Amino acid sequence: MKLKNQLFKINDIMPTADGMVCCVRLLSDSIIYKAHFPGEPVTPGVCIMQMAKELIEARMEREYEITDIKNVKFLYILSPIESPEVTFTFSKMVVDETTVTAKVDVNNDSHLFSSISFTCKAKC
């Protein structure tokens, strides 16, 4: 299931010297938030990882799958009510013909929500 336009919308994608910065808006009326958790929505960690992959897909205009996760830290609860807009900052991004490796920090002005280091491989 694609989460883009179901759980989040992309506001902007800006390239940087070693990656990209993506500003997104979380959609608090998503069915995922109705189940996780009713009345107190929390973004599931697996959805944060999927969002990062979909942001790579949007930038590269190609479908990928996550093939290796080196490090994942969930540091603060990501609520679409308290933090409807967040930034995914991709650094140490290495792109070749079939793979993308990156470190991703998810944050806003107040909190670092998660930090992920992973590799995605292009689908055939």
C-alpha positions in Angstrom: 0.0 0.0 0.0 1.3 3.4 -1.0 1.1 6.0 1.8 1.6 9.0 -0.4 -1.7 11.0 -0.5 -3.2 8.4 2.0 -1.1 9.2 5.1 1.0 12.1 3.9 1.3 14.7 1.2 4.6 16.0 -0.1 4.9 19.8 0.3 8.4 20.2 -1.2 11.5 18.2 -2.2 14.7 20.1 -2.3 18.1 18.6 -3.4 21.1 19.3 -1.1 24.8 18.7 -1.5 24.7 15.2 0.0 21.0 14.3 -0.3 17.6 16.1 -0.1 15.2 17.7 2.2 11.5 16.8 2.0 8.8 18.7 3.7 5.6 16.7 4.2 2.2 17.1 5.8 0.7 14.3 7.8 -3.0 13.6 7.0 -4.7 13.3 10.4 -7.9 11.9 8.9 -6.1 8.9 7.4 -7.6 5.4 8.2 -4.2 4.4 9.7 -4.6 7.1 12.4 -8.1 6.0 13.1 -6.7 2.6 14.1 -3.4 3.7 15.6 -4.8 5.0 18.0 -8.4 6.3 18.1 -8.5 9.7 19.7 -4.7 9.9 20.0 -3.1 9.3 16.6 0.5 8.1 16.4 2.5 7.5 13.2 3.6 3.8 13.2 7.4 3.4 12.9 6.9 1.1 9.8 5.0 3.9 8.2 7.8 6.4 8.8 10.2 4.0 7.0 7.7 3.5 4.2 7.3 7.3 3.8 11.1 7.7 3.6 11.2 5.1 0.8 8.3 6.8 -1.1 10.1 10.1 -0.8 13.1 8.5 -2.5 10.8 7.1 -5.2 9.3 10.6 -5.7 12.7 12.1 -6.2 14.2 9.4 -8.3 11.0 8.7 -10.3 11.4 5.0 -9.9 10.0 2.3 -7.6 12.2 0.8 -4.9 12.1 -1.7 -2.1 13.9 -1.5 1.2 16.6 -4.2 1.2 18.8 -3.3 4.2 18.3 -1.4 7.4 21.4 -0.6 9.3 20.0 1.5 12.0 16.6 2.7 13.2 15.8 4.9 16.1 12.4 6.1 17.1 13.1 8.9 19.5 9.8 10.8 19.9 6.1 10.1 19.2 5.1 11.5 15.8 1.5 12.8 16.1 -0.3 14.3 13.1 -2.2 16.5 15.5 0.8 17.9 17.5 3.2 17.9 14.5 1.3 18.0 11.2 4.3 19.1 9.2 7.7 17.4 9.4 10.9 17.3 7.5 12.7 14.2 6.2 16.4 15.2 5.8 18.3 12.7 3.7 22.1 12.9 4.1 25.0 10.7 3.1 22.9 9.7 0.1 24.6 7.4 -2.3 22.8 6.7 -5.6 23.9 4.2 -8.2 22.2 2.4 -11.1 20.1 0.2 -8.9 20.4 1.3 -5.2 20.0 4.3 -3.0 21.6 4.3 0.5 20.9 7.2 2.9 20.6 8.4 6.4 17.3 10.0 7.1 16.3 12.2 10.1 12.7 13.0 10.6 12.1 16.2 12.6 10.5 19.5 13.0 11.6 22.7 14.8 11.1 21.1 18.2 11.9 17.3 18.0 13.9 14.7 16.2 11.3 11.9 15.8 13.4 9.3 14.2 16.7 8.5 12.5 17.1 5.7 9.9 20.0 4.4 7.8 18.9 2.1 5.0 19.4 0.9 1.5 16.7 0.6 -1.2 17.0 -1.4 -4.4 15.2 -0.5 -7.6 12.4 -2.8 -8.6 12.7 -4.3 -12.1 
